[in-house]
Amino acid sequence: MRIGEKEFAVKGHTYVMGILNVTPDSFSDGGQFNELDKALYHVEEMITDGMDIVDVGGESTRPGYTILPEEEEIHRVIPIVEGIKSRFDIPISLDTYKSKVAQAGVEAGVDMINDIWGLKYDPMLADVIAKSGLPCCLMHNRKEPDYHSYMEDVLEDLKETLVIADKAGIENDKIILDPGVGFGKTYENNLEIIDRLEMLHSLGYPLLLGCSRKSVIGLTLDLPASERVEGTLVTTVYAVQKGAMFVRVHDVKENVRAIKMAEAIRDGYRPGRQA
């Protein structure tokens, strides 16, 4: 899959999407990178640490978040996108579920759209993505965690997303699916979908897993967001084992190392081989 100027293998390796929240109120790093110089410095840090693509978001989607007006979101993200484009050779994903923000991002040169509502919030977003020709990551989400048969319902919800994408003309080979850990799910739902991530391969699309510092880790380990690196690394190893194409993380260096080790164990063993 081509994202920006880079080719990504859809199988065999798990890539790292680094999180850049240019918000004052994100649950983990709100207010840290919402100024241009700080944001660009952090992008440089993540590139040095091994990031493959950066995901820029201008609206916090923490539990209980307030929907941000489109113009304010555009005001936050576009200068950052333009700054990254002018300074670094790194693909840029724009984390938005709003068509006007996505269109502004397309015009500013983003390389991918990451939609937490799987094309179900803004009916115009699918058309914007289709006309842009850009790849997209489409996430599973629900307003309430009300399921009859959980994993089967998730698969059916994602099939609905894929129907919307197809009708709009989004090409199949430009779609990544995200199970949506932390969105429209209970604590137990989140654990289950990480453990059973391989079920989503039945849909035939590459997968992205985003668990970094999320509440499922905090609740399990009884730790604040700033102390959830180790828990995140466990989910990243699961992503490797389950064949995910991407993990979306805050702590790039640690996750790059975890992926390298997990892939070496998975792929590098040969009978009789000695260290």
HELIX and SHEET records of a PDB file:
HELIX    1   1 LEU A   36  THR A   48  1                                  13    
HELIX    2   2 GLU A   70  ARG A   87  1                                  18    
HELIX    3   3 SER A   99  ALA A  108  1                                  10    
HELIX    4   4 LEU A  125  SER A  132  1                                   8    
HELIX    5   5 TYR A  150  ALA A  168  1                                  19    
HELIX    6   6 ASN A  172  LYS A  174  5                                   3    
HELIX    7   7 TYR A  187  ASP A  195  1                                   9    
HELIX    8   8 LEU A  197  LEU A  203  5                                   7    
HELIX    9   9 SER A  215  LEU A  221  1                                   7    
HELIX   10  10 ALA A  225  GLU A  227  5                                   3    
HELIX   11  11 VAL A  229  GLN A  241  1                                  13    
HELIX   12  12 VAL A  252  GLY A  268  1                                  17    
SHEET    1   A 2 ARG A   2  ILE A   3  0                                        
SHEET    2   A 2 LYS A   6  GLU A   7 -1                                        
SHEET    1   B 8 ILE A 175  ASP A 178  0                                        
SHEET    2   B 8 CYS A 136  MET A 139  1                                        
SHEET    3   B 8 MET A 112  ASP A 115  1                                        
SHEET    4   B 8 ILE A  92  ASP A  95  1                                        
SHEET    5   B 8 ILE A  53  GLY A  57  1                                        
SHEET    6   B 8 TYR A  15  ASN A  21  1                                        
SHEET    7   B 8 PHE A 246  VAL A 249  1                                        
SHEET    8   B 8 LEU A 208  LEU A 209  1                                        
END                                                                             
